[in-house]
Amino acid sequence: MVGKKLQGISMENVINTINGYVWGWPMMGLLLLTGAYLTFGLRLMSIIRIPYGFSQLFKKRTGDEEEGDVSPFAALMTALSSTIGTGNIAGVAAAIAIGGPGAIFWMWMTAIVGTATKFSEGVLAVRYREIDANGNRVGGPMYYIKNGLGPKWRWLAVAFAGFGMLAAWGTGASIQSNSVADALNNTYGIPPIFSGVVLAAGAAAVIIGGIERIGIVASAVVPFMAGAYFIAGMVVIFMNISEVPAAFGSIFRGAFGYHEATTGITIGLMVLAMQKGIARGIFSNEAGQGSAPIAHAAARNKDPVNQGLVAMLGTVIDTLIVCTITALIILTSGVIEPHCVPSPENVATLMSGTQPAGCDTGAPLTVAAFDASLTNLGKHIVTLGLVVFGFTTILGWSYYGERCCAFLFGEKSILPYRISWIVVVFFGAAALALEGSVSNIVNLFWLVADTLTGLMAAPNLIALILLSPLVFKMAKHYFEAKKRGEEPDFDSIE
C-alpha cells in the first residue's frame, strides 16, 4: 500500500508542494513586513523623496567617473529590464481575473513599501561592493552579506549566490525565451526553433560585452518600449475616460472585500484580493528578492544613498506606473463579464486558482481590453510588448546569474556561464516543439527555477534587517549634510 502511494507521488508534485511553501504566505508576509519595517525606519523617506530621486537620475556628480562601469541611469534600466516583463502585462491581468479589481490596491501597497526595500538594497550594494580581477565594480546581496555581516555569515552569501545562479537559468533564460517564442508562434506563426536561434544570437551579441553593453542596450530599449506601452495604454484610457472613476472605485471597494450583492465586507473576497495583489506585486518589482542591487553595484556613483534613491525608482516605474496602466486598460474597457467578477458565490473556486468557464485571464485578457478600443491591434501591442520585455529580461538576468557564478567560482567562470546562458535561451524557445518526457523534464526545470528564485529572497531579507540600522544612519546623514550644503561623508558611519 505504501509503495503504491509513493509511486503516485511525482517529482512535479513534490516541487509544486515546496513551491507553495516558498511562495506562500510566510514568504510574502516576510517580504511585505520587511518593506514596512524599512519604510517606517526611514521615516517614510522612500515615499516622500520620490521626486528628489527622479531629480538625481541624470545629475552629473564630480568624482564619479572612475567609480563604476555604467551610469546610474543605465544601472536602473538594467534592473528594470529584468522586472518589466510578462508580469506587467499578463500578471496584472491574472491578478484582476482571480483576485478582482481590489488586487491592484494591494499591488500598490507592495510597491509603496517596496521603495524602502529597493532603496536599502541600492545603498548596501554600493557601500559594500568590490573591484574584481578585471577592474569592474561588483556587488549585490552576496557581497553585503560577506562584507557587512562578517565572515561567519559567508555561508548565507554562498547560499544566495547559489540560488541566484541556478534560478537565473530558469527565470531569466529558458522561461523568458519560451514565453517570447510562444507569443510569436501564436500571433504570427513563427516556428519556435527560428525564434530560439534569433533570441540566442541576439543575447550573445549583447551579453558577451558584459554590463557595459547590457547597460547601453537596456538604456535604449527599456525607456522606448515602456514609453510606447504607456502611450498606447493612455490612448485606451482616454478613449474610456468616463469609466476611470468607476475603475478606481472598484479597486478601493474590492481591496476590502466589498461587493454590491452583500451589505458589508466579505472576508473571503478581501483575503483573495490581498493574496493575488501582494503576490503579483512582489513578482512584478522583485523588491527584496536581491536581484536589482547586483545591477546598481556597477553604477558610476560613489554615494551609496544617492544610488539608493535611484534604485527605489524601479519599483515606482514598474508597479505604480506600468502595472497601473495595464490595470486601467482592463478595468475601463468593459471586457470583464459579470459572472467573471469575484463574488461571495465563486470566492472558494477562485481561491483554488480555478477560473469560471468562459473567462479570460493573463495575456488574452489584456489583448481583449486593447481590442475593445483599438480594434485588431491588441494582439500586436501585447505580443510586441511581451517580446521586447522578455528579451530585456533575458539580458538583465544574464548579468545577475554571471555575477553569482563569479562570486562562487571566480572570474574565469564568467565566459562558460555566458555560453551556457545562450544555449539555455535557445532550448527554452525550442522546448515548445518538444513532446513527451523531454517536455516534462523542461517543465520540471522551470518549477525548480521558480522555487530557487523564491529562495533567493530569504538570505537577502535577513541581511537587510540586520544591516538596517546602518541604512537608517546613512540616510539621515545624507539629508542632514545636504541641508547644510555639504557633501556627505560616510567613512565614519558604521
C-alpha positions in Angstrom: 0.0 0.0 0.0 2.8 2.4 0.9 4.6 1.5 -2.3 1.6 2.4 -4.4 1.2 5.7 -2.6 4.9 6.6 -3.2 4.5 5.6 -6.9 1.6 8.1 -7.2 3.8 11.0 -5.9 5.6 12.5 -8.8 8.6 14.8 -8.6 6.5 17.5 -10.1 4.0 17.2 -7.2 6.9 17.4 -4.7 8.3 20.5 -6.3 4.9 22.1 -6.5 4.4 21.5 -2.8 7.7 23.0 -2.0 7.0 25.9 -4.3 3.7 26.5 -2.5 5.6 27.0 0.8 8.4 29.1 -0.7 6.0 31.5 -2.5 3.2 31.1 0.2 2.0 33.5 2.8 5.1 33.2 5.1 7.5 34.5 2.4 5.1 37.1 1.1 4.4 38.2 4.6 8.2 38.4 5.3 8.8 40.5 2.2 5.9 42.8 3.0 6.7 43.2 6.7 10.4 43.8 5.9 9.4 46.6 3.5 7.1 48.1 6.1 9.8 48.0 8.8 12.3 49.7 6.5 9.7 52.3 5.4 9.0 53.4 8.9 12.6 53.0 10.0 13.5 55.5 7.2 10.6 57.8 8.4 8.7 57.5 5.1 11.8 58.9 3.3 11.4 56.4 0.5 8.0 57.8 -0.3 8.5 61.5 0.4 11.7 61.6 -1.5 10.5 60.0 -4.8 10.5 63.4 -6.7 14.0 64.0 -5.4 15.1 60.6 -6.6 13.9 61.4 -10.1 15.9 64.7 -9.9 19.0 62.7 -9.2 18.6 60.3 -12.1 20.6 62.3 -14.7 22.5 64.6 -12.4 26.3 64.6 -13.0 28.4 64.2 -9.9 32.0 65.2 -9.8 34.4 62.4 -8.9 32.1 59.6 -10.1 33.7 58.9 -13.4 36.0 56.2 -12.1 33.6 54.8 -9.5 31.8 52.2 -11.7 31.1 50.7 -15.1 27.7 52.2 -16.1 25.8 55.4 -15.4 23.2 55.4 -12.5 20.5 55.6 -15.2 21.9 52.6 -17.1 22.1 50.7 -13.8 18.4 51.5 -13.2 17.5 50.5 -16.7 19.4 47.2 -16.4 17.5 46.5 -13.1 14.2 47.4 -14.8 15.0 45.3 -17.8 14.6 42.2 -15.6 11.5 43.4 -13.8 9.4 45.0 -16.6 8.1 41.9 -18.4 5.3 39.5 -18.6 4.2 40.3 -15.0 3.3 43.9 -16.1 1.1 42.6 -19.0 -0.1 39.1 -18.2 0.5 39.1 -14.4 -1.7 42.2 -13.8 -4.5 40.7 -15.8 -4.2 37.4 -13.9 -4.4 39.3 -10.6 -7.6 41.1 -11.7 -9.2 38.0 -13.2 -8.7 35.9 -10.0 -8.4 38.5 -7.2 -10.7 41.1 -8.6 -10.0 44.9 -9.1 -9.1 45.1 -5.4 -5.9 43.1 -6.1 -4.5 46.3 -7.7 -4.7 48.2 -4.4 -2.6 45.6 -2.6 -0.2 45.6 -5.5 0.2 49.3 -4.9 0.8 48.6 -1.2 3.7 46.2 -2.0 5.2 48.8 -4.3 5.0 51.6 -1.7 6.8 49.6 1.0 9.0 48.1 -1.7 10.5 51.5 -2.4 12.2 51.3 1.0 13.4 47.8 0.3 14.9 48.8 -3.1 16.4 51.9 -1.5 18.1 49.8 1.2 19.4 47.3 -1.4 20.9 50.1 -3.5 22.6 51.7 -0.5 24.2 48.4 0.6 25.1 47.4 -2.9 27.3 50.5 -3.4 28.5 50.6 0.2 29.9 47.0 0.2 30.8 46.5 -3.5 34.3 45.3 -4.5 36.6 45.6 -7.5 37.1 42.2 -9.3 40.1 40.9 -11.0 39.1 42.6 -14.3 38.8 46.0 -12.6 34.9 46.0 -12.6 32.8 47.1 -9.6 30.8 44.2 -8.4 28.3 43.8 -5.6 24.9 42.6 -4.5 23.5 40.7 -1.6 26.3 38.1 -1.6 28.8 41.0 -1.1 26.9 43.0 1.5 26.3 39.8 3.4 30.0 38.9 3.3 31.5 42.4 3.9 28.7 43.8 6.0 27.8 40.9 8.3 31.3 39.4 8.5 33.0 36.0 7.8 30.6 34.0 10.0 27.8 34.9 7.6 29.6 33.9 4.4 27.6 30.7 4.2 24.5 32.9 3.7 26.2 34.8 0.9 27.1 31.5 -0.7 23.5 30.3 -0.4 22.2 33.5 -2.1 24.7 33.2 -4.9 23.9 29.5 -5.5 20.2 30.1 -5.6 20.7 33.1 -7.8 23.0 31.4 -10.3 20.7 28.4 -10.7 17.4 30.4 -10.7 18.7 32.7 -13.5 18.9 29.9 -16.0 15.2 29.2 -15.5 13.7 32.6 -14.6 15.8 34.7 -16.9 16.8 32.4 -19.8 14.5 29.5 -20.5 11.2 30.8 -19.2 11.6 34.2 -20.9 12.6 32.7 -24.3 9.8 30.2 -24.1 7.3 32.9 -23.4 8.6 35.0 -26.3 8.6 32.1 -28.7 5.1 31.1 -27.7 3.8 34.7 -28.2 5.4 34.9 -31.7 4.1 31.4 -32.7 0.5 32.1 -31.6 0.3 35.6 -33.1 2.4 35.3 -36.3 3.0 31.6 -36.7 6.8 31.9 -36.3 8.4 28.5 -35.6 9.8 28.2 -32.1 13.2 26.9 -33.4 13.6 30.1 -35.5 12.7 32.2 -32.5 15.2 30.3 -30.4 18.0 30.9 -32.9 17.3 34.7 -33.2 16.9 35.1 -29.4 20.1 33.2 -28.7 22.0 35.2 -31.3 20.7 38.5 -30.0 21.5 37.6 -26.4 25.0 36.5 -27.4 25.7 39.8 -29.2 24.8 41.7 -26.1 25.9 39.7 -23.0 29.3 38.9 -24.4 30.1 42.6 -24.0 29.3 42.5 -20.2 27.5 45.0 -18.1 28.6 48.0 -20.2 26.9 46.6 -23.4 23.8 45.4 -21.4 23.5 48.9 -19.9 23.7 50.5 -23.3 21.0 48.3 -24.8 18.8 48.5 -21.7 19.1 52.3 -21.6 17.9 52.4 -25.2 15.3 49.7 -25.3 13.6 49.8 -21.9 12.6 53.5 -22.0 11.4 53.2 -25.6 9.3 50.1 -25.1 7.9 51.2 -21.7 7.1 54.6 -23.2 5.4 53.1 -26.2 3.3 50.8 -24.0 2.5 53.8 -21.8 1.3 55.9 -24.8 -0.8 53.0 -26.2 -2.3 52.4 -22.8 -3.1 56.1 -22.2 -4.8 56.3 -25.6 -7.1 53.4 -24.5 -7.7 55.0 -21.1 -8.6 58.4 -22.6 -11.0 56.7 -25.0 -12.7 55.3 -21.9 -12.1 58.3 -19.6 -15.6 58.3 -18.3 -15.0 54.9 -16.8 -11.9 55.8 -14.9 -13.7 57.0 -11.7 -15.6 53.7 -11.6 -12.4 51.8 -12.1 -10.7 53.4 -9.1 -13.9 52.9 -7.1 -13.9 49.2 -7.9 -10.2 49.0 -6.9 -10.8 50.5 -3.5 -14.1 48.7 -2.8 -12.6 45.4 -3.9 -9.5 45.8 -1.8 -11.5 45.4 1.4 -13.9 42.8 0.2 -17.0 45.0 -0.5 -19.5 43.5 -3.0 -22.7 45.0 -4.2 -24.6 41.8 -3.5 -23.8 42.0 0.2 -24.5 44.5 2.9 -20.9 44.7 4.0 -17.4 43.3 3.7 -16.8 39.7 2.6 -13.6 38.5 4.3 -13.0 35.8 1.7 -13.0 38.4 -1.1 -10.7 40.7 0.9 -8.2 37.8 1.5 -8.4 36.8 -2.2 -7.6 40.4 -3.3 -4.8 40.7 -0.8 -3.3 37.3 -1.8 -3.3 37.9 -5.5 -2.3 41.6 -5.3 0.6 41.1 -2.9 1.9 38.0 -4.9 1.7 39.8 -8.3 3.2 43.0 -6.8 6.2 41.1 -5.4 6.7 39.1 -8.6 6.5 42.3 -10.7 9.0 44.6 -8.9 11.2 42.0 -7.2 11.7 44.2 -4.2 13.5 42.1 -1.6 14.5 39.4 -3.9 18.0 40.7 -4.2 18.4 40.8 -8.0 18.4 44.6 -8.6 21.3 45.5 -6.2 23.6 43.4 -8.4 23.0 45.9 -11.2 23.1 49.0 -9.0 26.5 48.0 -7.6 28.0 48.7 -11.1 26.9 52.3 -11.1 29.3 55.2 -11.6 28.3 56.7 -8.3 30.4 56.9 -5.2 27.5 57.9 -3.0 25.6 54.9 -1.7 22.5 56.8 -0.6 22.2 58.7 -3.8 22.3 55.4 -5.7 19.7 54.0 -3.3 17.4 56.9 -4.3 17.8 56.0 -7.9 17.3 52.3 -7.2 13.9 52.8 -5.5 12.6 54.4 -8.7 12.5 51.0 -10.2 9.5 50.0 -8.0 7.7 53.3 -8.8 8.1 52.8 -12.6 7.5 49.1 -12.7 4.5 48.7 -10.5 3.0 52.2 -9.7 3.1 53.3 -13.3 3.3 50.4 -15.8 1.2 47.9 -13.9 -1.4 50.6 -13.1 -1.7 51.4 -16.9 -2.4 47.8 -17.6 -5.0 47.6 -14.8 -6.8 50.7 -16.0 -6.9 49.5 -19.6 -8.6 46.3 -18.4 -11.0 47.9 -15.9 -12.2 50.7 -18.2 -12.6 48.6 -21.3 -15.7 46.6 -20.1 -14.3 43.3 -21.2 -14.8 41.5 -17.9 -18.1 39.7 -17.9 -20.3 40.0 -14.8 -20.0 36.3 -14.0 -16.2 36.6 -14.1 -16.1 39.2 -11.3 -15.1 37.7 -7.9 -18.2 37.4 -5.7 -19.2 35.6 -2.4 -20.6 32.8 -4.6 -17.4 32.0 -6.5 -14.7 33.1 -4.0 -14.0 29.4 -2.9 -13.5 28.4 -6.6 -11.2 31.4 -7.2 -9.2 30.6 -4.1 -8.3 27.3 -5.6 -7.0 29.1 -8.7 -9.8 27.9 -11.0 -11.4 30.5 -13.3 -15.1 30.4 -14.1 -15.9 29.0 -17.6 -15.5 31.4 -20.5 -13.4 34.0 -18.5 -10.2 35.3 -19.9 -7.1 35.7 -17.8 -3.5 36.6 -18.3 -2.3 38.0 -21.7 -5.6 37.1 -23.5 -7.5 39.4 -21.1 -5.1 42.3 -21.8 -5.4 41.7 -25.6 -9.2 41.8 -25.3 -9.0 45.0 -23.4 -6.9 46.7 -26.1 -9.0 45.3 -28.9 -12.2 46.7 -27.3 -10.9 50.2 -28.0 -8.2 49.7 -30.7 -9.8 47.0 -32.9 -7.5 44.2 -34.0 -4.4 46.0 -32.6 -4.5 44.4 -29.1 -2.7 41.2 -30.1 0.1 43.1 -31.8 0.6 45.6 -28.9 0.7 42.8 -26.3 2.8 40.4 -28.4 5.4 43.0 -29.2 5.4 44.1 -25.6 6.0 40.5 -24.4 8.7 40.0 -27.0 10.7 43.1 -26.2 10.2 42.9 -22.4 11.0 39.2 -22.5 14.3 39.9 -24.4 15.4 42.6 -22.0 14.7 40.3 -19.1 17.0 37.8 -20.6 19.7 40.4 -20.7 19.2 41.7 -17.2 19.1 38.2 -15.6 22.2 37.1 -17.6 24.2 39.6 -15.6 22.7 38.6 -12.3 23.5 35.0 -13.0 27.1 35.5 -14.1 27.8 37.7 -11.0 26.5 35.0 -8.7 28.6 32.4 -10.6 31.7 34.6 -10.4 31.2 35.0 -6.7 31.2 31.3 -6.2 33.8 30.2 -8.8 35.9 33.2 -9.8 36.1 35.5 -12.9 37.2 32.6 -15.1 33.8 31.1 -14.8 32.0 34.0 -16.5 32.7 33.1 -20.1 31.5 29.4 -19.7 28.4 30.8 -17.9 27.6 33.2 -20.7 27.9 30.3 -23.2 25.6 28.2 -21.2 23.2 31.1 -21.0 23.0 31.3 -24.8 22.4 27.6 -25.1 19.6 27.7 -22.4 18.0 30.6 -24.2 17.8 28.6 -27.4 16.5 25.4 -25.8 13.9 27.4 -23.8 12.3 28.5 -27.0 12.8 25.3 -28.8 11.1 23.4 -26.0 7.8 24.4 -27.4 8.4 21.9 -30.2 9.2 19.1 -27.8 6.8 16.4 -26.7 6.6 13.6 -24.2 9.2 13.1 -21.5 11.6 15.7 -22.7 8.9 18.4 -22.4 8.1 17.1 -18.9 11.7 17.5 -17.9 11.7 21.1 -19.2 8.6 21.9 -17.1 10.1 20.4 -14.0 13.2 22.5 -14.6 11.0 25.6 -14.7 9.3 24.7 -11.4 12.7 24.2 -9.7 13.9 27.6 -11.0 10.7 29.2 -9.6 11.4 27.7 -6.2 15.1 28.8 -6.3 14.0 32.4 -7.3 11.9 32.5 -4.1 14.7 31.1 -2.0 17.0 34.0 -3.2 14.9 36.4 -1.1 15.5 34.7 2.3 19.3 35.5 2.6 18.7 39.0 1.2 15.9 39.8 3.7 18.0 38.6 6.6 20.8 40.9 5.5 18.5 43.9 5.0 17.1 43.5 8.5 20.5 43.1 10.2 22.1 45.9 8.3 19.1 48.3 8.5 20.5 50.4 11.4 23.4 51.3 9.1 21.0 52.2 6.2 19.0 54.4 8.6 22.1 56.2 9.8 23.4 56.8 6.3 20.1 58.1 5.0 19.8 60.5 7.9 23.4 61.7 7.5 22.9 62.2 3.7 20.0 64.6 4.0 21.4 66.4 7.0 24.6 67.1 5.0 22.6 68.2 2.0 20.6 70.6 4.2 23.8 72.2 5.4 25.0 72.4 1.8 27.8 69.9 2.3 28.7 66.6 0.6 28.0 63.6 2.9 31.0 61.7 4.3 30.1 58.1 5.1 33.5 56.9 6.2 32.8 57.5 9.9 29.4 55.7 9.8 29.5 52.1 10.9 
